[in-house]
């Protein structure tokens, strides 16, 4: 199964609380943080919610 490399490129400051919680659940806390997550429906759902804050590449 493929993995996704997710990088936080925009600040979490001033965002909705649930978007901040979603980013934190992915392991993203500060701009520039990178997390590697499995490419599954749960991860895709999280990315659909905060897609405007992150850059995603496939590993």
LODRENZA-857450 format. One record per residue: residue number from 1; residue in one letter; z, x negated, y negated of N, C-alpha, C in turn. Coordinates in pm, 1 decimal. Layout:
% residues N
<node nr="NUM" rest="a" n_up="Z" n_east="X" n_north="Y" ca_up="Z" ca_east="X" ca_north="Y" c_up="Z" c_east="X" c_north="Y"/>
...
//
This chain:
% residues 59
<node nr="1" rest="x" n_up="0.0" n_east="-84.2" n_north="117.9" ca_up="0.0" ca_east="0.0" ca_north="0.0" c_up="0.0" c_east="-88.8" c_north="-124.3"/>
<node nr="2" rest="x" n_up="-74.3" n_east="-47.9" n_north="-224.0" ca_up="-88.0" ca_east="-125.3" ca_north="-347.2" c_up="35.7" c_east="-110.3" c_north="-435.2"/>
<node nr="3" rest="x" n_up="51.7" n_east="-205.7" n_north="-523.7" ca_up="159.7" ca_east="-202.1" ca_north="-621.4" c_up="101.3" c_east="-191.8" c_north="-760.8"/>
<node nr="4" rest="x" n_up="181.1" n_east="-138.2" n_north="-853.0" ca_up="142.1" ca_east="-128.1" ca_north="-992.1" c_up="230.3" c_east="-219.8" c_north="-1075.0"/>
<node nr="5" rest="x" n_up="168.7" n_east="-295.4" n_north="-1165.0" ca_up="242.3" ca_east="-380.4" ca_north="-1258.3" c_up="251.1" c_east="-303.5" c_north="-1389.1"/>
<node nr="6" rest="x" n_up="372.6" n_east="-271.1" n_north="-1430.9" ca_up="395.0" ca_east="-186.0" ca_north="-1547.4" c_up="465.6" c_east="-268.8" c_north="-1654.1"/>
<node nr="7" rest="x" n_up="406.9" n_east="-273.6" n_north="-1774.3" ca_up="463.8" ca_east="-350.2" ca_north="-1885.8" c_up="491.5" c_east="-256.4" c_north="-2001.8"/>
<node nr="8" rest="x" n_up="611.7" n_east="-264.6" n_north="-2057.1" ca_up="648.3" ca_east="-184.7" ca_north="-2173.8" c_up="588.7" c_east="-250.6" c_north="-2297.4"/>
<node nr="9" rest="x" n_up="501.4" n_east="-178.4" n_north="-2368.9" ca_up="433.2" ca_east="-236.2" ca_north="-2484.8" c_up="473.9" c_east="-171.3" c_north="-2616.4"/>
<node nr="10" rest="x" n_up="544.5" n_east="-57.8" n_north="-2610.6" ca_up="592.8" ca_east="7.1" ca_north="-2731.9" c_up="742.9" c_east="26.8" c_north="-2720.8"/>
<node nr="11" rest="x" n_up="809.3" n_east="32.0" n_north="-2834.6" ca_up="954.3" ca_east="43.8" ca_north="-2839.8" c_up="1002.0" c_east="179.3" c_north="-2788.8"/>
<node nr="12" rest="x" n_up="1121.5" n_east="180.1" n_north="-2730.1" ca_up="1184.8" ca_east="304.0" ca_north="-2686.1" c_up="1264.9" c_east="368.8" c_north="-2798.7"/>
<node nr="13" rest="x" n_up="1278.5" n_east="299.3" n_north="-2908.1" ca_up="1356.0" ca_east="348.4" ca_north="-3021.1" c_up="1293.1" c_east="475.6" c_north="-3078.5"/>
<node nr="14" rest="x" n_up="1372.2" n_east="579.6" n_north="-3092.0" ca_up="1325.7" ca_east="704.3" ca_north="-3150.3" c_up="1250.8" c_east="794.6" c_north="-3054.8"/>
<node nr="15" rest="x" n_up="1243.2" n_east="761.0" n_north="-2927.7" ca_up="1171.7" ca_east="842.6" ca_north="-2828.7" c_up="1264.0" c_east="950.8" c_north="-2773.1"/>
<node nr="16" rest="x" n_up="1206.7" n_east="1045.5" n_north="-2703.2" ca_up="1285.5" ca_east="1149.2" ca_north="-2638.1" c_up="1378.1" c_east="1086.4" c_north="-2534.7"/>
<node nr="17" rest="x" n_up="1497.2" n_east="1145.7" n_north="-2519.5" ca_up="1595.0" ca_east="1091.9" ca_north="-2425.3" c_up="1540.2" c_east="1084.4" c_north="-2283.0"/>
<node nr="18" rest="x" n_up="1463.4" n_east="1185.7" n_north="-2241.3" ca_up="1411.9" ca_east="1181.9" ca_north="-2104.4" c_up="1303.7" c_east="1076.3" c_north="-2086.9"/>
<node nr="19" rest="x" n_up="1231.0" n_east="1041.3" n_north="-2193.4" ca_up="1132.6" ca_east="933.4" ca_north="-2183.3" c_up="1203.2" c_east="798.5" c_north="-2172.9"/>
<node nr="20" rest="x" n_up="1311.7" n_east="781.4" n_north="-2246.9" ca_up="1391.5" ca_east="658.5" ca_north="-2237.6" c_up="1449.1" c_east="645.4" c_north="-2097.2"/>
<node nr="21" rest="x" n_up="1501.4" n_east="755.3" n_north="-2042.5" ca_up="1558.7" ca_east="753.7" ca_north="-1907.9" c_up="1453.3" c_east="719.5" c_north="-1803.1"/>
<node nr="22" rest="x" n_up="1332.1" n_east="770.9" n_north="-1821.4" ca_up="1223.5" ca_east="741.7" ca_north="-1728.1" c_up="1187.2" c_east="593.7" c_north="-1732.5"/>
<node nr="23" rest="x" n_up="1177.1" n_east="537.8" n_north="-1852.6" ca_up="1146.1" ca_east="394.6" ca_north="-1866.0" c_up="1256.3" c_east="310.9" c_north="-1802.2"/>
<node nr="24" rest="x" n_up="1381.8" n_east="348.3" n_north="-1825.3" ca_up="1493.0" ca_east="274.4" ca_north="-1766.7" c_up="1491.6" c_east="282.4" c_north="-1614.3"/>
<node nr="25" rest="x" n_up="1452.1" n_east="397.9" n_north="-1559.8" ca_up="1447.5" ca_east="412.0" ca_north="-1414.1" c_up="1340.1" c_east="323.1" c_north="-1352.3"/>
<node nr="26" rest="x" n_up="1240.0" n_east="288.3" n_north="-1431.8" ca_up="1135.8" ca_east="196.3" ca_north="-1384.5" c_up="1176.9" c_east="50.2" c_north="-1404.3"/>
<node nr="27" rest="x" n_up="1288.7" n_east="26.4" n_north="-1471.9" ca_up="1335.6" ca_east="-109.7" ca_north="-1496.4" c_up="1284.5" c_east="-166.8" c_north="-1627.0"/>
<node nr="28" rest="x" n_up="1243.6" n_east="-81.1" n_north="-1718.9" ca_up="1190.0" ca_east="-125.4" ca_north="-1847.6" c_up="1291.8" c_east="-94.0" c_north="-1956.7"/>
<node nr="29" rest="x" n_up="1341.3" n_east="-199.0" n_north="-2024.0" ca_up="1445.1" ca_east="-180.2" ca_north="-2124.2" c_up="1402.4" c_east="-231.4" c_north="-2261.6"/>
<node nr="30" rest="x" n_up="1324.4" n_east="-339.1" n_north="-2265.0" ca_up="1281.2" ca_east="-398.6" ca_north="-2391.3" c_up="1130.9" c_east="-419.2" c_north="-2387.5"/>
<node nr="31" rest="x" n_up="1071.0" n_east="-428.8" n_north="-2504.9" ca_up="927.5" ca_east="-456.1" ca_north="-2513.4" c_up="898.7" c_east="-587.4" c_north="-2440.7"/>
<node nr="32" rest="x" n_up="796.3" n_east="-586.5" n_north="-2358.6" ca_up="758.3" ca_east="-705.6" ca_north="-2284.0" c_up="813.3" c_east="-709.0" c_north="-2142.6"/>
<node nr="33" rest="x" n_up="910.1" n_east="-621.1" n_north="-2110.1" ca_up="961.4" ca_east="-615.0" ca_north="-1973.3" c_up="850.0" c_east="-571.8" c_north="-1879.3"/>
<node nr="34" rest="x" n_up="848.5" n_east="-631.2" n_north="-1760.2" ca_up="748.1" ca_east="-599.7" ca_north="-1658.8" c_up="820.4" c_east="-556.8" c_north="-1532.3"/>
<node nr="35" rest="x" n_up="769.4" n_east="-451.7" n_north="-1469.7" ca_up="823.0" ca_east="-404.4" ca_north="-1343.0" c_up="707.1" c_east="-385.8" c_north="-1246.4"/>
<node nr="36" rest="x" n_up="732.7" n_east="-413.3" n_north="-1119.8" ca_up="633.7" ca_east="-389.8" ca_north="-1015.1" c_up="685.2" c_east="-274.6" c_north="-930.1"/>
<node nr="37" rest="x" n_up="607.3" n_east="-168.0" n_north="-924.1" ca_up="646.5" ca_east="-47.6" ca_north="-851.3" c_up="537.7" c_east="-11.9" c_north="-751.1"/>
<node nr="38" rest="x" n_up="574.6" n_east="57.5" n_north="-642.6" ca_up="472.6" ca_east="100.2" ca_north="-546.3" c_up="383.7" c_east="207.6" c_north="-606.7"/>
<node nr="39" rest="x" n_up="258.9" n_east="210.1" n_north="-562.6" ca_up="162.9" ca_east="309.5" ca_north="-610.4" c_up="179.2" c_east="435.5" c_north="-525.0"/>
<node nr="40" rest="x" n_up="269.9" n_east="524.9" n_north="-568.9" ca_up="295.0" ca_east="649.1" ca_north="-496.8" c_up="305.6" c_east="765.0" c_north="-596.4"/>
<node nr="41" rest="x" n_up="311.4" n_east="887.9" n_north="-547.5" ca_up="315.3" ca_east="1003.6" ca_north="-639.0" c_up="435.6" c_east="1003.6" c_north="-733.7"/>
<node nr="42" rest="x" n_up="550.3" n_east="953.0" n_north="-690.2" ca_up="668.3" ca_east="949.3" ca_north="-776.2" c_up="645.9" c_east="857.1" c_north="-895.6"/>
<node nr="43" rest="x" n_up="590.6" n_east="740.2" n_north="-870.6" ca_up="563.5" ca_east="646.0" ca_north="-978.6" c_up="455.2" c_east="701.1" c_north="-1071.1"/>
<node nr="44" rest="x" n_up="352.4" n_east="762.7" n_north="-1014.3" ca_up="244.3" ca_east="819.9" ca_north="-1096.1" c_up="298.5" c_east="928.7" c_north="-1188.7"/>
<node nr="45" rest="x" n_up="393.6" n_east="1008.8" n_north="-1141.5" ca_up="453.3" ca_east="1112.9" ca_north="-1224.1" c_up="531.1" c_east="1054.8" c_north="-1340.3"/>
<node nr="46" rest="x" n_up="605.0" n_east="947.0" n_north="-1315.5" ca_up="679.2" ca_east="880.4" ca_north="-1422.3" c_up="582.6" c_east="822.8" c_north="-1525.5"/>
<node nr="47" rest="x" n_up="474.1" n_east="764.4" n_north="-1478.5" ca_up="376.2" ca_east="705.4" ca_north="-1569.7" c_up="303.0" c_east="812.0" c_north="-1650.2"/>
<node nr="48" rest="x" n_up="284.2" n_east="930.1" n_north="-1592.8" ca_up="219.9" ca_east="1038.9" ca_north="-1666.4" c_up="306.5" c_east="1080.2" c_north="-1784.8"/>
<node nr="49" rest="x" n_up="438.6" n_east="1068.7" n_north="-1768.3" ca_up="530.4" ca_east="1108.2" ca_north="-1874.5" c_up="537.2" c_east="1004.4" c_north="-1986.5"/>
<node nr="50" rest="x" n_up="534.5" n_east="876.6" n_north="-1951.7" ca_up="551.3" ca_east="771.6" ca_north="-2053.5" c_up="428.6" c_east="681.4" c_north="-2064.2"/>
<node nr="51" rest="x" n_up="313.6" n_east="731.5" n_north="-2030.7" ca_up="190.9" ca_east="652.8" ca_north="-2032.8" c_up="156.7" c_east="594.1" c_north="-2168.3"/>
<node nr="52" rest="x" n_up="201.6" n_east="659.0" n_north="-2275.4" ca_up="172.6" ca_east="610.5" ca_north="-2410.4" c_up="259.9" c_east="491.0" c_north="-2450.7"/>
<node nr="53" rest="x" n_up="357.3" n_east="455.7" n_north="-2367.0" ca_up="447.6" ca_east="343.6" ca_north="-2396.8" c_up="418.4" c_east="218.5" c_north="-2314.4"/>
<node nr="54" rest="x" n_up="338.1" n_east="232.0" n_north="-2210.3" ca_up="323.1" ca_east="123.9" ca_north="-2113.0" c_up="177.6" c_east="83.6" c_north="-2092.8"/>
<node nr="55" rest="x" n_up="160.5" n_east="-34.9" n_north="-2034.1" ca_up="30.0" ca_east="-83.7" ca_north="-1988.4" c_up="41.9" c_east="-102.0" c_north="-1837.5"/>
<node nr="56" rest="x" n_up="-52.2" n_east="-45.0" n_north="-1763.0" ca_up="-45.1" ca_east="-48.3" ca_north="-1617.9" c_up="-166.3" c_east="-122.1" c_north="-1562.6"/>
<node nr="57" rest="x" n_up="-138.9" n_east="-215.4" n_north="-1470.2" ca_up="-246.7" ca_east="-283.7" ca_north="-1397.3" c_up="-212.7" c_east="-278.4" c_north="-1250.0"/>
<node nr="58" rest="x" n_up="-316.6" n_east="-282.8" n_north="-1166.5" ca_up="-296.3" ca_east="-278.3" ca_north="-1023.5" c_up="-285.0" c_east="-419.3" c_north="-967.7"/>
<node nr="59" rest="x" n_up="-189.8" n_east="-438.6" n_north="-877.9" ca_up="-170.5" ca_east="-570.6" ca_north="-815.0" c_up="-229.1" c_east="-571.0" c_north="-677.5"/>
//
